[in-house]
Amino acid sequence: MSWNNYDYAPYETVAEKKAKAKRKIAALIKKGKKISPVIIEGRKIAKSWWGLAWNKNIENYADFANRLSRGRSYVTHGCVIDLQIFDGRIEAKVLGSGSSLYKCEIEIDPLGKKDWANITKLVEGRISSLSDLLKGEFPVELEAVLTDTKIGLFPSPKKFHPHCNCPDSAKFCKHLAAVIYGVGKRLDTQPELLFTLRGVTASELVSELVAKEKDNLIAKARKVKSTRLIKLEDNDLSSMFDIDFTKP
């Protein structure tokens, strides 16, 4: 659709853009589409440790710099209509100029086995539970391990393989920029998705601690002088450490 000699869409105010996005979301839901839009409330895109760390990571790379400001505007205006995060892949739909809805896909390289082993070793015994890990409640020195640009969980630009079906010839367009900011927002409420994205399991970072603690608790139970049989159930450990020990 051509709006004028330069094919630019008419100017829209922020309020108009947000209203347009809400209408598009409502229309898709009415049609029975299962979508997961990114909703930003307030001025900050992300608030949790994981969301903020993700955004800080992408903002540190010159490869993304030219499009990040536009992407930030798009996501705060509600233009990321749908965002899905899978193992090694991000899929999204972003509302562009006019009524155009663009399909974005970003493949992310999995975390190398050696790098993951290094992270697990460095973190070993320093995180009390899976819940604390996902809430970002761990020693400050571990932040450097988790965010390390070489072995950390957060991907570097060369790990990103983006694609958008918009007319922009740039490898990394504003719609894709909106998507990666949307990921930061999603990590606020679902930080485990970062582990999914990198092809690893968050519980592995605390499993070694849990295994040792289980042995200690069993040893203490055996020392109790009682005629009763004291048995440590896996369900109790599951509750304590937020890990399902009933699974093999």
N, C-alpha and C positions, 0 to 999 in steps of 0.2 A: 504494500500500500504506500502510495506516495503522498506526502503531506504538502510538500512545496518543491521548488527546483533543486533543493539540496537533500531531499528525502529525510529531513529532520522532523521528528514528532513535535506537535505544538507544546509549548511550555506548560508544565503542570506544577502546581504548588505541592508542598509536602502533604498537606491535608488531602488533596485530590489523589495523590499517589497512594496514600494509605487506604483511602476509601475504595479506590480501584482494586487494590489487592484484596481487600475484604470481600468485595463483590465476586471476584474471581474464585476465591476460596469457597464462598457460599455456593456458587454455581456448580463447582466440581463436587462438593459434598452432596448437593441436591441430585446430581447425576449418579450418585452411588460410588464415586471414586474414593478410595481409601488413601488419604493424604495426611502428611504430618508436617504442617507449616511451621516455620520458625517465627515465633512471636517475641518481639523485643519490647519490654516494658521499661520505660525510663531511658536515660541517656547511655547507660553502660550496656554493651553487648553481652559481656560475660561477668560473672561475679565470683565464682568458685575458683579454687586453686587450679583445677584442671582446665577450666575454660580460659582463665587468664593466661595460664602458661602456654596453651595452644595458640592464642592470639599473639602473645609476645614472640613466640617462635616464628610465625609467618611474617611478622612485621620486621624481623631482623634480617630478612633476605631481600637483596636488591632485585632479584628476579620477579618479585611480586609487587614491588614498590609503586610502579606506574598506575596500577589498577586498583590498589587497595582502598583509596579514598572513595572511589565510585562504588566499589563493592560494599564498603561500610554503609554508604547511603542507601543502597538497594536493600540490604538486609534490615536496616532499622526502619525502612518504610514498609516492611512486610512483604517484600517482593519474592522472597524464597517461599514459594507456595507449597513445596513438598521437599523433604529431605530424608533420605534413607541411608543408613550406614550398615555396610555388610563387611564380611571378611575380605579385607584388601580392596574395598570399593565403596565409593560414595556416589549415589545417584540423586539427582535433584531436578526440580522444575522451577525456573525463575521467570517472573513476569518482567518483560522488557518494555520498551517504548510502545505506546498505543496499547493494543491488546495481545501482543505477541507473547507466547509462552515458549521459552527455550528449554531444551533438554540438556542437562549438564551431567557429565560423568567423569569422575576422577579415580583412576586406579592408583593405589599406594603400594609400593613394594613392601613385602613382609619384613619384619625385623629378623636379621640374620640369627641363626642358632647360636653362633659364638657370642654375638652381642647380647642376646637374651641371657645366655649363661653367665656372662660377666655382670650384667645388671643384677641377676638373682643372687650371685655371690656377694656383691657389694651391699645389697640390701638385707641379706640374711640376718635374721635375729633382731632387726632394728625397727620392724613394724609390728605392732601388737596384734592387729587383726585386719581382716579384709575390709571391714567397715571403716576403720581408721584410714586405711590406704585410700579408699574411694572418697572419703571426706577430705582428703588432703592433710590429714593430721599425722604428721611424721616429722622426725628431726630435720631441721633446716638443711643440714649438710647433704641429705638425700636428694634434695631438689636438684643439685648439680649433677647427680648421677642420672636421675630420670630425664633431665632436659639436655644432657650432653649432646652436642650436635653430631658426634660421630657414632656413639653407641646407645644414645638415649631412645626413649619411646617416641619422641616427636620427630617426624620426618623432615629431612632437608629437601630443598627444591628438586633435586635430581631424583628423589623418590616419588615425586608427583608425575602422573601421566594424564593430563587433563584433556577433555574434549567438550566443546559446546557447539550446537548447531546454529548459532547466531551468525550474522554476516561478517562479524569482526574477524579479520585475518590473523590477529595476534594469537599467540599460543595460549596466553593467559588473559582472558577478557574480564570485564567487570562482572559478568554473570557468575563466572567461576570464582571471582574474588568474593562475591556475596555468599557463595556456597561455603567456602572455607571459613568465613566468619560465622556462618550458620552452624558449622561444626563446633566452634568454640562455645556457642550458646547451648547447643545440645549436650555438650560435656558437663555443663552446669548441673544437669539433672540425671545424666546417664554417663558418668565418667568411664564406666566399664567398656563403653563403645570404642574408646581409644585403643584398648587392648585387642578388641575384636578387629578393628581396622588394621592393626599391625600383625595380626595372626598369632597372638599369644593369649595366655590366660592369666588374669590378675591374681587368682588364688595361688598360683605357683610362687609368688613372691613371699607368701607367708606360710606355705606348706611345710617348709623345713622347720620353722619355729614350732609349728603345731605338732609335728611328728615328735620332736624332742620333748615338748610339754606333755604330750600324751604319755610317753614313757616315764617321765618324772611323776606324774599323777598316779599312774599304776603302781610304781615303786612305793610311793607313800602309802597308798591304800593297802598294800600287802604288809606294811609294817604295823598297821593298826591292830592292836590286841583286842580282838572281838570274836565272839562265836558266830557272828553273822558273816555271810559271804559278801564281800564288797566288790562290786563289779562296776567298772567305768563304761558306761554305754556310749556308743558312737554318736547317738542323738544328742547327748549332753555336750560332747565336744563340738558338734556341728553348731549348736546354739552359742557356745562360748566364742568360737573363732569365725563364725559366719561361713563355714565351709561344710559341704555335704560329704560326711565320711561314709555314708551308706553306699556311695557310688564307688566302683572299682577304680 
